Amino acid sequence: MTTPSKTPAPSRPDHRQGTPAKTEAVQELGWLHTARFLTTAPQLQFLPALDVPEIAFVGRSNAGKSTCINTLTQQKQLAFASKKPGRTQHINLFALGKQGLTDAVLADLPGYGYAAVPKQDKIRWQQVMANYLVTRENLKGIVLLCDPRHGLTELDEVLLEVIRPRVEEGLKFLVILTKADKLTRSEAAKALSIMKLNAGGGEVRLFSATKRTGIEDVARLLWQWAHPESEALPA
């Protein structure tokens, strides 16, 4: 008498690897999590000459720049948020790359436009930043942080004019609208639409550290900027 064969149990989908998009997000966020302090410089001549892609974060004081960097890198105190906005006047570089190898660098530029900073210091740092944005050879992308409740300030507009020639030559550019959790859905849509008109061909993303809005999207963009060869790979 033969034993009836058992019907094989239906296979269950394996969710451990996740969808391709989710897997990519894990890779990109994991890459950003490798961020580590490299150096700090009070002037351009003290910055090391590097041959890896550099991505600069710029923005008005209180725009949420430090919070954004710390959220993207999943580190609470990588970018220092001064208790006196505008007082930190150094360019800080953070190396990125797994297993101790550096394949890109994040540059945290001082916040600008804070009223309590003496006028001479404001002018000096505007010049330092402008020189950096125009002359830094390995600069591959710029991230401008903007509080959408206030929109672009006069100094933001000046910065856009400074970088416009390099953006037209291919420099990557992204405007991050921070603190998006403080906007209603209609306010967020309006802010996004307005900024896309002002970004001069750059990307625009809503971002909220509190609601974790835009984190994966921004991480993906930064990864692509630093690894342009990955864009050419088949999906």
C-alpha positions in Angstrom: 0.0 0.0 0.0 1.5 3.2 -1.1 1.5 6.2 1.2 -0.3 9.2 -0.4 2.1 12.0 -1.1 1.7 15.1 0.9 0.7 18.3 -0.9 3.5 20.7 -0.5 2.6 23.7 1.7 2.1 26.9 -0.3 5.3 29.0 -0.3 5.3 32.2 1.6 6.7 35.3 0.0 10.1 36.2 1.5 9.9 39.8 2.8 13.3 39.8 4.3 14.9 41.6 1.4 12.1 43.9 0.8 11.2 45.7 -2.5 14.0 47.0 -4.7 13.2 50.6 -3.7 13.3 49.7 0.0 16.5 47.8 -0.4 18.1 50.8 -2.1 16.9 53.1 0.7 18.6 50.8 3.3 21.8 51.0 1.3 21.7 54.8 0.9 20.8 55.5 4.5 23.4 53.0 5.6 26.0 54.9 3.6 25.0 58.2 5.2 25.2 56.6 8.6 29.0 56.1 8.0 29.5 59.9 8.2 32.4 60.8 10.5 34.2 64.0 11.3 37.0 64.7 8.9 38.2 68.3 9.6 37.2 71.8 10.3 38.5 75.0 8.7 38.1 78.7 9.5 39.3 79.7 6.0 39.3 78.1 2.5 43.1 77.7 2.5 42.9 75.3 5.4 40.5 72.9 3.6 42.3 69.7 2.3 42.4 69.2 -1.4 40.2 66.2 -2.1 39.4 64.1 -5.2 36.1 62.6 -4.0 32.7 64.2 -4.5 31.8 66.9 -2.0 28.2 67.9 -1.2 27.7 71.2 0.7 24.9 72.0 3.0 24.1 75.7 3.2 21.3 77.8 4.7 20.1 80.6 6.9 20.7 80.2 10.6 17.7 78.5 12.2 16.7 76.9 8.9 17.2 73.4 10.4 20.5 72.6 8.7 22.1 70.7 11.6 19.0 68.8 12.4 18.7 67.8 8.7 22.3 66.5 8.6 22.0 64.7 11.9 18.7 63.1 10.8 20.1 61.9 7.4 23.2 60.4 9.0 21.2 59.0 12.0 23.6 60.6 14.4 22.4 63.0 17.1 25.4 65.3 17.3 27.4 65.0 14.1 26.5 68.5 13.0 26.8 70.9 15.9 23.8 73.2 16.5 25.1 76.2 18.3 23.0 77.8 21.1 23.9 81.1 19.5 22.9 80.7 15.8 25.4 82.3 13.4 28.3 82.1 15.8 29.8 78.9 14.4 32.0 80.2 11.7 33.9 77.2 10.4 33.5 74.8 7.5 33.1 71.3 8.8 33.8 68.3 6.6 32.4 64.8 7.3 33.8 61.8 5.4 31.4 59.1 4.0 32.2 55.6 3.0 32.0 52.1 4.4 34.9 50.2 6.0 36.8 53.3 6.6 37.1 54.2 3.0 36.1 57.7 1.9 34.0 57.9 -1.3 32.4 61.3 -0.6 32.4 64.2 1.8 29.6 66.3 3.3 30.5 70.0 3.9 28.5 71.8 6.6 28.9 75.5 5.9 28.1 78.1 8.6 24.5 79.4 8.8 24.1 83.0 7.6 21.9 86.0 8.1 21.6 85.9 11.9 20.9 89.4 13.2 23.1 89.2 16.3 26.3 88.6 14.3 28.3 91.8 13.7 28.1 93.2 10.2 31.8 92.7 9.5 31.6 89.0 10.3 28.5 88.7 8.1 30.3 90.2 5.1 33.5 88.2 5.7 31.6 84.9 5.9 29.5 85.7 2.8 32.8 86.2 0.9 34.3 83.0 2.3 31.1 81.0 1.4 30.9 82.6 -2.1 34.5 81.7 -2.8 34.0 78.2 -1.6 30.9 77.7 -3.7 32.6 79.1 -6.8 36.1 77.7 -6.5 35.9 74.3 -4.7 37.0 71.9 -7.4 35.5 68.7 -6.1 32.1 70.2 -5.2 29.5 68.1 -6.9 26.3 69.3 -5.3 24.7 72.0 -3.1 21.9 71.5 -0.6 20.1 74.7 0.4 18.0 74.5 3.5 15.0 76.7 3.7 12.2 77.2 6.2 9.1 77.2 3.9 7.2 79.4 6.3 9.5 82.3 5.5 10.5 81.4 2.0 13.7 82.5 0.3 15.5 85.4 2.0 17.6 88.1 0.3 20.8 86.2 1.2 19.3 83.0 -0.2 18.7 84.8 -3.4 22.3 86.1 -3.4 23.5 82.5 -2.9 21.3 81.3 -5.9 22.9 83.9 -8.1 26.4 82.9 -7.0 25.9 79.2 -7.8 23.8 79.7 -11.0 26.8 79.5 -13.4 28.0 76.3 -11.9 24.5 74.8 -11.8 24.2 75.6 -15.5 27.5 73.7 -16.0 26.1 70.6 -14.3 26.5 71.2 -10.5 23.7 69.3 -8.7 21.4 71.5 -6.6 18.7 70.6 -4.1 16.4 72.9 -2.0 15.2 71.1 1.1 12.1 72.7 2.6 12.6 71.9 6.3 10.0 71.7 9.1 7.4 70.5 6.7 5.4 69.1 9.6 4.4 72.6 10.6 2.6 73.1 7.3 -0.9 71.9 6.3 -1.1 69.7 3.2 -2.3 72.7 1.1 0.5 74.9 2.5 3.1 72.3 1.7 1.9 71.8 -1.8 2.0 75.6 -2.4 5.5 76.0 -0.9 6.7 73.1 -3.1 5.2 74.6 -6.2 6.6 78.1 -5.5 10.1 76.8 -4.7 10.3 74.7 -7.9 9.8 77.9 -9.8 12.6 79.6 -7.9 15.1 76.7 -7.8 16.4 77.4 -11.3 16.2 73.8 -12.5 17.3 72.3 -9.1 15.4 69.6 -7.2 13.0 70.5 -4.3 12.0 68.2 -1.5 9.8 68.6 1.6 11.6 67.4 4.8 10.6 66.8 8.4 12.8 65.3 11.0 9.8 65.0 13.3 7.5 63.2 10.8 10.5 61.6 9.0 9.3 63.1 5.7 11.6 63.1 2.7 14.5 61.3 4.4 14.8 58.3 2.0 14.2 60.5 -1.0 17.0 62.9 -0.1 19.3 60.1 0.8 18.7 58.6 -2.6 19.6 61.9 -4.3 22.8 62.4 -2.4 23.8 58.8 -3.1 23.3 59.3 -6.8 25.2 62.6 -6.8 28.2 60.9 -5.2 27.9 57.7 -7.3 26.8 58.9 -10.7 27.9 55.6 -12.2 25.1 53.8 -10.2 22.5 55.7 -12.2 23.7 54.0 -15.4 23.3 50.5 -13.9 20.2 48.4 -15.0 17.3 48.4 -12.5 
